[in-house]
Amino acid sequence: MKKYSLDKKKLLIYLTLVLVICFSACAPNRIIAKKVNKEFKNSLIIDKYHVGFALYDMEKKEMIYQKDADKYFTPASNTKLYTFYAGLKMMPDSIPSLRYIERGDSLIFWGTGDPSFLHTQLRGTKAFDFLKSSTKKLFYAPGRYTGSFYGNGWQWDDYNEYYQAEINDLPLFDNMVLITAKTAGNMDVLPITFASCFVKDSITNTKTFKVTRDFNSNKFNFTTAIIPSKYAQQVPYKVSTSTTVNLLVDTLNKYVDMINMKMPIDAKTIYNLKSDTVFKHMMLPSDNFIAEQLLLVYANKLGIELNTAKTIDYINTTYLSALPDKPKWVDGSGLSRGNLFTPRDMVKLLELIYAEVNDRERLFTMLPAGGKTGTLKNAYPKTDIPFVYGKTGSLSNNHNQSGYVTTKKGRTLIFSFMNNSFVLPTADVRKEMVRIMTYIHDNF
């Protein structure tokens, strides 16, 4: 009887110790949750608009704190994280730039959607050099892209803005016209092909120089004001097969014809730049053009028609089944307000990205860093070592950040901070996000 009582006491002591250990292990995250919740409650502005927030412990694989994390928000350029993850899965090495076949004395080629082909900053020239050096007759075969020149839900009145280039299967020069002036009064146009399309607007009286393209054509109107020195403006050009062919002819300095021909399965591939280089240029400056075109590159990889909706459907089905909430994803860049994601979806996606890259240093160099690089450079104060790495997302009345935050105690946490439907200045909303993320960095 005594032995039974002793064994029972030992068992109770053992169970008590187990409970204490478990409680101790979980306590830090509960403390963080309580303190972060207090910061939200003490905010002077957060209750004035819709806010979703999620903070996740990667090491313990548990959500630390959530505020409406299961609600849907307009993500804006946070959408590029989805495009980025799909690229990591589907394009781990290099970006295909052209598909081609050789038939007798002819070389017939198709576009893959590659945004780096003659990109003004990435300068992908392998495909260009291949065409330039060929001694065969060149034939461009259009028609692989089956979507519209704009993404689902894009605003038509942004057509003249640098961030809304049109989409096609063989983009050239970022699908943009660059207008610059080294000295006042001396306008330069690149590609030079478009120089003859510029017309002075003698009707509009303004003291400010600006170029505006006609919506339906490549007629560029510029105001009578003198172009100032060091001026720079990018205006999307109107894409068409004839425009593509003309640009190729002028750039290659050789004849290029057009042919209607479906691409055969055995068409060969010319690769351009390393994938990481292209991904980084999409993420740091938040390049919408690259994001949209990459979805077409993924479609080329799948061997399907170059179609944004069909590519997204494949990615959702194949790679995103682990997300807690079904995303509404309609474009590659986040220009559309048709995109709707939850903060806890963003957190899970970032966990998948971290595991896929499996190299912290490599991943963080491809993301904007608070106070140092990309769209987070001016959001956070400059520090020797950044403590936030992630992606911003901005549209009118919407501003978000999702990424990784490192703490002074050496932890790396995943967060998603989504702010929608505010009428306050975006700077005030950004400042409040920075305040809370800095608090998390400093105290945990």
C-alpha positions as a Markdown table, in Angstrom:
| # | Residue | x | y | z |
|---|---|---|---|---|
| 1 | Met | 0.0 | 0.0 | 0.0 |
| 2 | Lys | 2.8 | 2.4 | 0.9 |
| 3 | Lys | 4.7 | 1.4 | -2.3 |
| 4 | Tyr | 1.6 | 2.3 | -4.4 |
| 5 | Ser | 1.3 | 5.7 | -2.7 |
| 6 | Leu | 5.0 | 6.4 | -3.3 |
| 7 | Asp | 4.7 | 5.5 | -7.0 |
| 8 | Lys | 1.6 | 7.7 | -7.3 |
| 9 | Lys | 3.5 | 10.6 | -5.7 |
| 10 | Lys | 6.4 | 10.2 | -8.1 |
| 11 | Leu | 4.0 | 10.2 | -11.1 |
| 12 | Leu | 2.3 | 13.4 | -9.9 |
| 13 | Ile | 5.7 | 15.0 | -9.5 |
| 14 | Tyr | 6.7 | 13.9 | -13.0 |
| 15 | Leu | 3.5 | 15.2 | -14.5 |
| 16 | Thr | 3.9 | 18.5 | -12.7 |
| 17 | Leu | 7.4 | 18.9 | -14.0 |
| 18 | Val | 6.3 | 18.2 | -17.6 |
| 19 | Leu | 3.5 | 20.8 | -17.2 |
| 20 | Val | 6.0 | 23.4 | -15.8 |
| 21 | Ile | 8.4 | 22.7 | -18.7 |
| 22 | Cys | 5.6 | 23.0 | -21.3 |
| 23 | Phe | 4.3 | 26.2 | -19.7 |
| 24 | Ser | 7.8 | 27.7 | -19.5 |
| 25 | Ala | 8.4 | 26.9 | -23.2 |
| 26 | Cys | 5.1 | 28.5 | -24.3 |
| 27 | Ala | 5.3 | 31.5 | -21.9 |
| 28 | Pro | 7.6 | 33.7 | -23.9 |
| 29 | Asn | 5.2 | 33.7 | -26.9 |
| 30 | Arg | 2.2 | 34.4 | -24.6 |
| 31 | Ile | 4.1 | 37.3 | -23.1 |
| 32 | Ile | 4.9 | 38.7 | -26.6 |
| 33 | Ala | 1.2 | 38.3 | -27.6 |
| 34 | Lys | 0.1 | 40.2 | -24.5 |
| 35 | Lys | 2.5 | 43.1 | -25.1 |
| 36 | Val | 1.9 | 43.4 | -28.8 |
| 37 | Asn | -1.8 | 43.4 | -28.2 |
| 38 | Lys | -1.3 | 46.3 | -25.8 |
| 39 | Glu | 0.7 | 48.2 | -28.4 |
| 40 | Phe | -2.3 | 47.8 | -30.8 |
| 41 | Lys | -4.8 | 48.9 | -28.2 |
| 42 | Asn | -2.7 | 52.0 | -27.3 |
| 43 | Ser | -2.4 | 53.1 | -30.9 |
| 44 | Leu | -4.0 | 56.5 | -31.6 |
| 45 | Ile | -4.9 | 55.7 | -35.2 |
| 46 | Ile | -5.2 | 51.9 | -35.9 |
| 47 | Asp | -8.9 | 51.9 | -34.9 |
| 48 | Lys | -9.6 | 54.4 | -37.7 |
| 49 | Tyr | -9.2 | 51.8 | -40.5 |
| 50 | His | -9.1 | 48.1 | -41.3 |
| 51 | Val | -6.0 | 46.3 | -39.9 |
| 52 | Gly | -5.0 | 42.7 | -40.1 |
| 53 | Phe | -1.8 | 41.5 | -38.4 |
| 54 | Ala | -0.2 | 38.1 | -37.8 |
| 55 | Leu | 3.1 | 37.3 | -36.0 |
| 56 | Tyr | 4.5 | 33.8 | -36.3 |
| 57 | Asp | 7.3 | 31.8 | -34.6 |
| 58 | Met | 9.1 | 29.8 | -37.3 |
| 59 | Glu | 11.1 | 27.8 | -34.8 |
| 60 | Lys | 8.1 | 26.6 | -32.7 |
| 61 | Lys | 5.8 | 26.7 | -35.7 |
| 62 | Glu | 3.1 | 28.5 | -33.8 |
| 63 | Met | 1.2 | 31.8 | -34.3 |
| 64 | Ile | 2.2 | 34.2 | -31.6 |
| 65 | Tyr | -0.4 | 36.9 | -32.2 |
| 66 | Gln | -3.3 | 37.6 | -34.6 |
| 67 | Lys | -5.5 | 40.5 | -35.2 |
| 68 | Asp | -8.2 | 39.8 | -37.8 |
| 69 | Ala | -5.6 | 37.5 | -39.5 |
| 70 | Asp | -8.3 | 35.4 | -41.1 |
| 71 | Lys | -9.9 | 38.4 | -42.8 |
| 72 | Tyr | -9.3 | 39.3 | -46.5 |
| 73 | Phe | -7.3 | 42.4 | -47.4 |
| 74 | Thr | -6.2 | 44.0 | -50.6 |
| 75 | Pro | -2.5 | 43.1 | -50.7 |
| 76 | Ala | -1.3 | 45.5 | -53.5 |
| 77 | Ser | 2.4 | 44.6 | -54.2 |
| 78 | Asn | 2.5 | 42.0 | -51.4 |
| 79 | Thr | 1.1 | 39.9 | -54.3 |
| 80 | Lys | 4.6 | 39.8 | -55.7 |
| 81 | Leu | 5.5 | 37.4 | -52.9 |
| 82 | Tyr | 3.2 | 34.8 | -54.6 |
| 83 | Thr | 4.9 | 35.4 | -58.0 |
| 84 | Phe | 8.3 | 35.1 | -56.3 |
| 85 | Tyr | 7.4 | 31.8 | -54.6 |
| 86 | Ala | 6.1 | 30.3 | -57.8 |
| 87 | Gly | 9.4 | 31.4 | -59.5 |
| 88 | Leu | 11.4 | 29.7 | -56.8 |
| 89 | Lys | 9.5 | 26.5 | -57.4 |
| 90 | Met | 9.4 | 26.6 | -61.2 |
| 91 | Met | 12.5 | 28.6 | -62.3 |
| 92 | Pro | 15.3 | 27.7 | -59.9 |
| 93 | Asp | 18.1 | 28.5 | -62.2 |
| 94 | Ser | 17.7 | 30.7 | -65.3 |
| 95 | Ile | 14.9 | 32.5 | -67.3 |
| 96 | Pro | 14.0 | 31.1 | -70.7 |
| 97 | Ser | 14.0 | 34.0 | -73.2 |
| 98 | Leu | 13.2 | 32.6 | -76.7 |
| 99 | Arg | 12.0 | 29.4 | -78.2 |
| 100 | Tyr | 13.1 | 28.6 | -81.8 |
| 101 | Ile | 13.3 | 26.1 | -84.6 |
| 102 | Glu | 15.5 | 26.1 | -87.7 |
| 103 | Arg | 14.0 | 25.2 | -91.0 |
| 104 | Gly | 16.4 | 25.3 | -94.0 |
| 105 | Asp | 17.6 | 28.9 | -94.3 |
| 106 | Ser | 15.1 | 30.2 | -91.8 |
| 107 | Leu | 15.1 | 30.7 | -88.1 |
| 108 | Ile | 11.6 | 30.9 | -86.6 |
| 109 | Phe | 11.3 | 32.2 | -83.0 |
| 110 | Trp | 8.6 | 32.7 | -80.3 |
| 111 | Gly | 8.6 | 34.8 | -77.2 |
| 112 | Thr | 8.4 | 33.3 | -73.7 |
| 113 | Gly | 7.3 | 36.5 | -71.9 |
| 114 | Asp | 10.9 | 37.0 | -70.6 |
| 115 | Pro | 11.0 | 40.5 | -69.1 |
| 116 | Ser | 14.8 | 40.6 | -69.1 |
| 117 | Phe | 15.1 | 40.6 | -72.9 |
| 118 | Leu | 16.7 | 43.9 | -73.7 |
| 119 | His | 15.6 | 45.2 | -70.3 |
| 120 | Thr | 17.1 | 48.7 | -69.8 |
| 121 | Gln | 18.6 | 47.8 | -66.4 |
| 122 | Leu | 18.9 | 44.0 | -66.4 |
| 123 | Arg | 20.4 | 44.1 | -69.9 |
| 124 | Gly | 19.6 | 40.5 | -70.8 |
| 125 | Thr | 21.2 | 40.1 | -74.2 |
| 126 | Lys | 21.8 | 36.4 | -74.8 |
| 127 | Ala | 18.7 | 36.0 | -76.9 |
| 128 | Phe | 19.4 | 39.2 | -78.7 |
| 129 | Asp | 23.0 | 38.1 | -79.4 |
| 130 | Phe | 21.7 | 34.8 | -80.7 |
| 131 | Leu | 19.4 | 36.5 | -83.2 |
| 132 | Lys | 22.0 | 39.1 | -84.1 |
| 133 | Ser | 24.6 | 36.4 | -84.9 |
| 134 | Ser | 22.3 | 34.2 | -86.9 |
| 135 | Thr | 23.0 | 34.0 | -90.7 |
| 136 | Lys | 19.5 | 32.7 | -91.3 |
| 137 | Lys | 16.4 | 34.6 | -92.3 |
| 138 | Leu | 14.5 | 35.6 | -89.1 |
| 139 | Phe | 10.8 | 35.1 | -88.6 |
| 140 | Tyr | 8.9 | 36.1 | -85.4 |
| 141 | Ala | 5.8 | 34.0 | -84.7 |
| 142 | Pro | 3.4 | 35.9 | -82.4 |
| 143 | Gly | 0.3 | 34.7 | -80.7 |
| 144 | Arg | 1.5 | 32.7 | -77.7 |
| 145 | Tyr | 0.0 | 35.2 | -75.2 |
| 146 | Thr | -3.8 | 34.9 | -75.0 |
| 147 | Gly | -4.6 | 37.5 | -72.4 |
| 148 | Ser | -5.4 | 41.2 | -72.6 |
| 149 | Phe | -2.7 | 43.9 | -72.7 |
| 150 | Tyr | -3.8 | 44.8 | -69.1 |
| 151 | Gly | -4.2 | 42.6 | -66.1 |
| 152 | Asn | -7.6 | 41.7 | -64.5 |
| 153 | Gly | -9.0 | 44.8 | -62.8 |
| 154 | Trp | -6.3 | 47.3 | -63.7 |
| 155 | Gln | -7.3 | 50.9 | -63.9 |
| 156 | Trp | -7.3 | 52.2 | -67.5 |
| 157 | Asp | -6.5 | 55.8 | -66.5 |
| 158 | Asp | -3.1 | 54.7 | -65.2 |
| 159 | Tyr | -2.1 | 53.7 | -68.8 |
| 160 | Asn | 0.5 | 56.6 | -69.0 |
| 161 | Glu | 2.2 | 55.7 | -65.7 |
| 162 | Tyr | 5.6 | 53.9 | -65.6 |
| 163 | Tyr | 4.2 | 51.2 | -63.3 |
| 164 | Gln | 1.5 | 50.0 | -65.8 |
| 165 | Ala | 3.4 | 48.6 | -68.8 |
| 166 | Glu | 1.4 | 46.4 | -71.2 |
| 167 | Ile | 1.8 | 42.6 | -71.3 |
| 168 | Asn | 2.9 | 40.6 | -74.3 |
| 169 | Asp | 4.8 | 37.4 | -75.2 |
| 170 | Leu | 8.0 | 39.2 | -76.4 |
| 171 | Pro | 8.5 | 42.4 | -74.4 |
| 172 | Leu | 11.3 | 44.7 | -75.4 |
| 173 | Phe | 12.9 | 47.6 | -73.5 |
| 174 | Asp | 10.6 | 47.1 | -70.5 |
| 175 | Asn | 7.7 | 47.9 | -72.9 |
| 176 | Met | 8.5 | 51.5 | -72.1 |
| 177 | Val | 9.7 | 54.6 | -73.9 |
| 178 | Leu | 12.3 | 56.5 | -71.9 |
| 179 | Ile | 12.3 | 60.3 | -72.2 |
| 180 | Thr | 15.4 | 62.1 | -70.8 |
| 181 | Ala | 17.3 | 65.3 | -71.0 |
| 182 | Lys | 20.9 | 65.8 | -69.9 |
| 183 | Thr | 20.6 | 69.5 | -70.4 |
| 184 | Ala | 17.6 | 71.8 | -70.5 |
| 185 | Gly | 15.8 | 71.8 | -73.9 |
| 186 | Asn | 17.5 | 68.7 | -75.3 |
| 187 | Met | 15.1 | 65.8 | -75.3 |
| 188 | Asp | 16.3 | 62.2 | -75.9 |
| 189 | Val | 14.0 | 59.3 | -76.7 |
| 190 | Leu | 14.8 | 55.6 | -76.3 |
| 191 | Pro | 14.1 | 53.4 | -78.2 |
| 192 | Ile | 14.9 | 55.8 | -81.0 |
| 193 | Thr | 12.2 | 54.1 | -83.0 |
| 194 | Phe | 9.6 | 56.1 | -81.2 |
| 195 | Ala | 11.3 | 59.6 | -81.8 |
| 196 | Ser | 9.2 | 60.3 | -84.8 |
| 197 | Cys | 6.0 | 59.6 | -82.8 |
| 198 | Phe | 6.5 | 62.7 | -80.6 |
| 199 | Val | 4.2 | 65.7 | -81.3 |
| 200 | Lys | 4.2 | 69.0 | -79.5 |
| 201 | Asp | 0.9 | 69.9 | -77.8 |
| 202 | Ser | 0.4 | 73.5 | -78.7 |
| 203 | Ile | -3.1 | 73.7 | -77.2 |
| 204 | Thr | -2.4 | 72.8 | -73.6 |
| 205 | Asn | -0.8 | 75.8 | -71.8 |
| 206 | Thr | 1.3 | 74.6 | -68.8 |
| 207 | Lys | 4.6 | 75.5 | -67.3 |
| 208 | Thr | 5.4 | 71.9 | -66.6 |
| 209 | Phe | 7.0 | 69.5 | -69.1 |
| 210 | Lys | 5.3 | 66.2 | -69.5 |
| 211 | Val | 4.8 | 63.5 | -72.1 |
| 212 | Thr | 1.4 | 61.8 | -72.5 |
| 213 | Arg | 0.7 | 59.0 | -74.9 |
| 214 | Asp | -2.6 | 58.6 | -76.7 |
| 215 | Phe | -4.5 | 55.7 | -75.2 |
| 216 | Asn | -5.0 | 53.7 | -78.4 |
| 217 | Ser | -1.8 | 54.5 | -80.3 |
| 218 | Asn | 1.9 | 55.3 | -80.0 |
| 219 | Lys | 1.4 | 59.0 | -80.5 |
| 220 | Phe | 3.3 | 60.9 | -77.7 |
| 221 | Asn | 2.3 | 64.4 | -77.0 |
| 222 | Phe | 4.6 | 66.7 | -75.1 |
| 223 | Thr | 3.9 | 70.1 | -73.6 |
| 224 | Thr | 5.3 | 73.3 | -74.8 |
| 225 | Ala | 7.3 | 73.9 | -71.6 |
| 226 | Ile | 11.0 | 73.4 | -72.0 |
| 227 | Ile | 12.2 | 70.0 | -70.8 |
| 228 | Pro | 14.4 | 70.6 | -67.7 |
| 229 | Ser | 17.9 | 69.2 | -67.3 |
| 230 | Lys | 18.3 | 65.8 | -65.7 |
| 231 | Tyr | 14.6 | 65.0 | -66.6 |
| 232 | Ala | 13.5 | 61.4 | -66.8 |
| 233 | Gln | 10.1 | 59.9 | -67.5 |
| 234 | Gln | 9.0 | 56.4 | -68.6 |
| 235 | Val | 5.8 | 56.1 | -70.6 |
| 236 | Pro | 4.5 | 52.6 | -71.6 |
| 237 | Tyr | 4.2 | 52.1 | -75.4 |
| 238 | Lys | 1.3 | 50.5 | -77.1 |
| 239 | Val | 2.3 | 46.9 | -77.8 |
| 240 | Ser | 1.4 | 45.2 | -81.1 |
| 241 | Thr | 3.0 | 42.7 | -83.4 |
| 242 | Ser | 4.0 | 45.4 | -85.8 |
| 243 | Thr | 5.7 | 47.4 | -83.1 |
| 244 | Thr | 7.6 | 44.4 | -81.9 |
| 245 | Val | 8.8 | 43.6 | -85.3 |
| 246 | Asn | 9.8 | 47.2 | -86.0 |
| 247 | Leu | 11.8 | 47.4 | -82.7 |
| 248 | Leu | 13.6 | 44.1 | -83.6 |
| 249 | Val | 14.5 | 45.4 | -87.0 |
| 250 | Asp | 15.8 | 48.7 | -85.7 |
| 251 | Thr | 17.7 | 47.1 | -82.9 |
| 252 | Leu | 19.1 | 44.1 | -84.7 |
| 253 | Asn | 19.9 | 46.1 | -87.8 |
| 254 | Lys | 18.6 | 43.3 | -89.9 |
| 255 | Tyr | 15.3 | 42.2 | -91.5 |
| 256 | Val | 12.8 | 40.4 | -89.4 |
| 257 | Asp | 9.6 | 39.0 | -90.9 |
| 258 | Met | 6.4 | 37.8 | -89.2 |
| 259 | Ile | 4.9 | 34.3 | -89.6 |
| 260 | Asn | 1.7 | 32.7 | -88.3 |
| 261 | Met | 2.9 | 29.4 | -86.9 |
| 262 | Lys | 2.1 | 27.4 | -83.8 |
| 263 | Met | 5.2 | 26.5 | -81.8 |
| 264 | Pro | 6.1 | 22.8 | -82.0 |
| 265 | Ile | 6.8 | 20.8 | -78.9 |
| 266 | Asp | 10.4 | 20.3 | -79.8 |
| 267 | Ala | 11.3 | 24.0 | -80.1 |
| 268 | Lys | 14.7 | 24.7 | -78.6 |
| 269 | Thr | 15.2 | 27.3 | -75.8 |
| 270 | Ile | 17.6 | 30.2 | -75.3 |
| 271 | Tyr | 18.1 | 31.1 | -71.7 |
| 272 | Asn | 18.9 | 34.7 | -70.6 |
| 273 | Leu | 19.7 | 35.8 | -67.0 |
| 274 | Lys | 19.9 | 33.9 | -63.8 |
| 275 | Ser | 16.5 | 33.7 | -62.0 |
| 276 | Asp | 17.8 | 35.3 | -58.8 |
| 277 | Thr | 18.9 | 38.4 | -60.7 |
| 278 | Val | 15.4 | 38.8 | -62.2 |
| 279 | Phe | 13.6 | 38.0 | -58.9 |
| 280 | Lys | 15.7 | 40.5 | -57.0 |
| 281 | His | 14.9 | 43.3 | -59.5 |
| 282 | Met | 11.2 | 42.4 | -59.2 |
| 283 | Met | 11.3 | 42.5 | -55.4 |
| 284 | Leu | 13.5 | 45.4 | -54.4 |
| 285 | Pro | 12.0 | 48.2 | -56.6 |
| 286 | Ser | 8.7 | 46.4 | -56.7 |
| 287 | Asp | 8.7 | 46.1 | -60.5 |
| 288 | Asn | 5.2 | 45.4 | -61.8 |
| 289 | Phe | 6.3 | 44.8 | -65.4 |
| 290 | Ile | 8.7 | 42.0 | -64.3 |
| 291 | Ala | 6.0 | 40.4 | -62.1 |
| 292 | Glu | 3.4 | 40.2 | -64.8 |
| 293 | Gln | 5.8 | 38.9 | -67.4 |
| 294 | Leu | 7.2 | 36.2 | -65.1 |
| 295 | Leu | 3.8 | 34.5 | -64.9 |
| 296 | Leu | 4.0 | 34.1 | -68.7 |
| 297 | Val | 7.5 | 32.6 | -68.3 |
| 298 | Tyr | 6.1 | 30.1 | -65.9 |
| 299 | Ala | 3.4 | 29.2 | -68.4 |
| 300 | Asn | 6.1 | 28.6 | -71.0 |
| 301 | Lys | 7.7 | 26.2 | -68.6 |
| 302 | Leu | 4.4 | 24.3 | -68.2 |
| 303 | Gly | 4.0 | 24.1 | -72.0 |
| 304 | Ile | 0.6 | 25.8 | -71.9 |
| 305 | Glu | -0.6 | 29.0 | -73.6 |
| 306 | Leu | 0.9 | 32.1 | -72.1 |
| 307 | Asn | -2.1 | 33.1 | -70.0 |
| 308 | Thr | -2.1 | 34.7 | -66.6 |
| 309 | Ala | -5.3 | 33.2 | -65.2 |
| 310 | Lys | -4.3 | 29.6 | -66.2 |
| 311 | Thr | -0.9 | 30.0 | -64.7 |
| 312 | Ile | -2.2 | 31.3 | -61.4 |
| 313 | Asp | -4.7 | 28.4 | -61.3 |
| 314 | Tyr | -1.9 | 25.9 | -61.8 |
| 315 | Ile | 0.2 | 27.5 | -59.0 |
| 316 | Asn | -2.7 | 27.7 | -56.6 |
| 317 | Thr | -3.5 | 24.0 | -57.2 |
| 318 | Thr | 0.1 | 22.7 | -57.2 |
| 319 | Tyr | 2.0 | 24.8 | -54.7 |
| 320 | Leu | -0.4 | 26.6 | -52.4 |
| 321 | Ser | -2.7 | 24.0 | -50.9 |
| 322 | Ala | -1.1 | 24.5 | -47.5 |
| 323 | Leu | -2.5 | 28.0 | -47.2 |
| 324 | Pro | -5.1 | 28.3 | -44.4 |
| 325 | Asp | -7.4 | 30.5 | -46.6 |
| 326 | Lys | -8.1 | 30.2 | -50.3 |
| 327 | Pro | -6.5 | 33.3 | -51.9 |
| 328 | Lys | -8.2 | 35.3 | -54.6 |
| 329 | Trp | -5.3 | 35.9 | -56.8 |
| 330 | Val | -5.7 | 37.6 | -60.3 |
| 331 | Asp | -2.4 | 39.2 | -61.4 |
| 332 | Gly | 1.3 | 39.0 | -60.8 |
| 333 | Ser | 2.1 | 42.4 | -59.5 |
| 334 | Gly | -0.8 | 43.5 | -57.2 |
| 335 | Leu | -2.0 | 46.4 | -59.4 |
| 336 | Ser | -5.5 | 44.9 | -59.3 |
| 337 | Arg | -7.8 | 45.4 | -56.4 |
| 338 | Gly | -9.3 | 42.0 | -57.3 |
| 339 | Asn | -6.5 | 40.3 | -55.3 |
| 340 | Leu | -7.6 | 39.4 | -51.8 |
| 341 | Phe | -5.3 | 37.6 | -49.2 |
| 342 | Thr | -5.4 | 37.1 | -45.5 |
| 343 | Pro | -2.5 | 38.0 | -43.2 |
| 344 | Arg | -2.2 | 34.4 | -42.1 |
| 345 | Asp | -2.0 | 33.3 | -45.7 |
| 346 | Met | 0.9 | 35.8 | -46.2 |
| 347 | Val | 2.6 | 34.3 | -43.1 |
| 348 | Lys | 2.3 | 30.8 | -44.4 |
| 349 | Leu | 3.6 | 31.8 | -47.8 |
| 350 | Leu | 6.6 | 33.5 | -46.2 |
| 351 | Glu | 7.3 | 30.3 | -44.3 |
| 352 | Leu | 7.2 | 28.3 | -47.5 |
| 353 | Ile | 9.5 | 30.8 | -49.2 |
| 354 | Tyr | 12.0 | 30.6 | -46.3 |
| 355 | Ala | 12.0 | 26.8 | -46.5 |
| 356 | Glu | 12.3 | 26.8 | -50.3 |
| 357 | Val | 15.3 | 29.1 | -50.5 |
| 358 | Asn | 16.9 | 27.4 | -47.5 |
| 359 | Asp | 19.5 | 30.0 | -47.4 |
| 360 | Arg | 18.8 | 33.0 | -45.1 |
| 361 | Glu | 21.5 | 35.3 | -46.6 |
| 362 | Arg | 20.5 | 34.6 | -50.2 |
| 363 | Leu | 16.8 | 35.2 | -49.4 |
| 364 | Phe | 17.4 | 38.4 | -47.5 |
| 365 | Thr | 19.5 | 39.9 | -50.4 |
| 366 | Met | 16.5 | 39.4 | -52.7 |
| 367 | Leu | 14.1 | 41.3 | -50.4 |
| 368 | Pro | 13.9 | 45.0 | -49.5 |
| 369 | Ala | 15.7 | 45.6 | -46.2 |
| 370 | Gly | 14.5 | 48.2 | -43.7 |
| 371 | Gly | 16.7 | 51.4 | -43.8 |
| 372 | Lys | 18.9 | 49.9 | -46.5 |
| 373 | Thr | 17.5 | 48.7 | -49.8 |
| 374 | Gly | 14.4 | 48.7 | -52.0 |
| 375 | Thr | 11.0 | 49.9 | -51.0 |
| 376 | Leu | 11.9 | 49.6 | -47.3 |
| 377 | Lys | 15.0 | 51.8 | -47.5 |
| 378 | Asn | 13.2 | 55.0 | -46.4 |
| 379 | Ala | 10.6 | 53.3 | -44.3 |
| 380 | Tyr | 12.9 | 52.4 | -41.4 |
| 381 | Pro | 15.8 | 54.3 | -39.8 |
| 382 | Lys | 19.2 | 53.4 | -41.2 |
| 383 | Thr | 20.9 | 50.8 | -39.0 |
| 384 | Asp | 24.2 | 48.8 | -39.3 |
| 385 | Ile | 22.1 | 45.6 | -39.6 |
| 386 | Pro | 18.5 | 45.9 | -40.9 |
| 387 | Phe | 15.9 | 44.1 | -38.8 |
| 388 | Val | 13.0 | 43.9 | -41.3 |
| 389 | Tyr | 13.2 | 42.1 | -44.6 |
| 390 | Gly | 10.1 | 41.9 | -46.7 |
| 391 | Lys | 7.7 | 43.3 | -49.2 |
| 392 | Thr | 5.6 | 46.5 | -49.2 |
| 393 | Gly | 2.3 | 46.9 | -51.0 |
| 394 | Ser | 0.7 | 50.3 | -51.7 |
| 395 | Leu | -2.5 | 51.4 | -53.5 |
| 396 | Ser | -4.7 | 54.4 | -52.8 |
| 397 | Asn | -6.0 | 53.9 | -49.2 |
| 398 | Asn | -4.0 | 50.7 | -48.8 |
| 399 | His | -0.5 | 50.1 | -47.4 |
| 400 | Asn | 1.0 | 46.8 | -46.2 |
| 401 | Gln | 4.2 | 45.1 | -45.2 |
| 402 | Ser | 4.8 | 41.4 | -45.0 |
| 403 | Gly | 8.2 | 39.7 | -44.3 |
| 404 | Tyr | 10.7 | 38.7 | -41.6 |
| 405 | Val | 11.6 | 40.6 | -38.4 |
| 406 | Thr | 14.7 | 39.8 | -36.4 |
| 407 | Thr | 14.8 | 40.6 | -32.7 |
| 408 | Lys | 17.5 | 41.8 | -30.4 |
| 409 | Lys | 17.4 | 38.4 | -28.7 |
| 410 | Gly | 18.3 | 36.7 | -31.9 |
| 411 | Arg | 14.9 | 35.4 | -33.0 |
| 412 | Thr | 13.5 | 35.6 | -36.6 |
| 413 | Leu | 9.7 | 35.9 | -36.7 |
| 414 | Ile | 7.4 | 36.1 | -39.7 |
| 415 | Phe | 4.8 | 38.9 | -39.9 |
| 416 | Ser | 2.1 | 40.3 | -42.1 |
| 417 | Phe | 0.8 | 43.8 | -41.4 |
| 418 | Met | -2.1 | 44.8 | -43.7 |
| 419 | Asn | -3.8 | 48.2 | -43.6 |
| 420 | Asn | -6.8 | 48.9 | -45.8 |
| 421 | Ser | -9.5 | 51.6 | -46.3 |
| 422 | Phe | -7.7 | 54.4 | -44.6 |
| 423 | Val | -8.1 | 58.1 | -45.4 |
| 424 | Leu | -5.2 | 59.2 | -43.4 |
| 425 | Pro | -1.9 | 60.1 | -45.1 |
| 426 | Thr | 0.0 | 56.9 | -46.0 |
| 427 | Ala | 3.0 | 58.3 | -44.2 |
| 428 | Asp | 1.0 | 58.2 | -40.9 |
| 429 | Val | 0.0 | 54.5 | -41.5 |
| 430 | Arg | 3.6 | 53.6 | -42.4 |
| 431 | Lys | 4.9 | 55.3 | -39.3 |
| 432 | Glu | 2.6 | 53.3 | -37.1 |
| 433 | Met | 3.6 | 50.1 | -38.7 |
| 434 | Val | 7.3 | 50.9 | -38.2 |
| 435 | Arg | 6.6 | 51.8 | -34.5 |
| 436 | Ile | 5.1 | 48.5 | -33.8 |
| 437 | Met | 7.6 | 46.4 | -35.8 |
| 438 | Thr | 10.5 | 48.3 | -34.1 |
| 439 | Tyr | 8.9 | 47.6 | -30.7 |
| 440 | Ile | 8.9 | 43.9 | -31.5 |
| 441 | His | 12.5 | 44.0 | -32.6 |
| 442 | Asp | 13.6 | 45.9 | -29.5 |
| 443 | Asn | 11.8 | 43.9 | -26.9 |
| 444 | Phe | 11.8 | 40.3 | -27.9 |
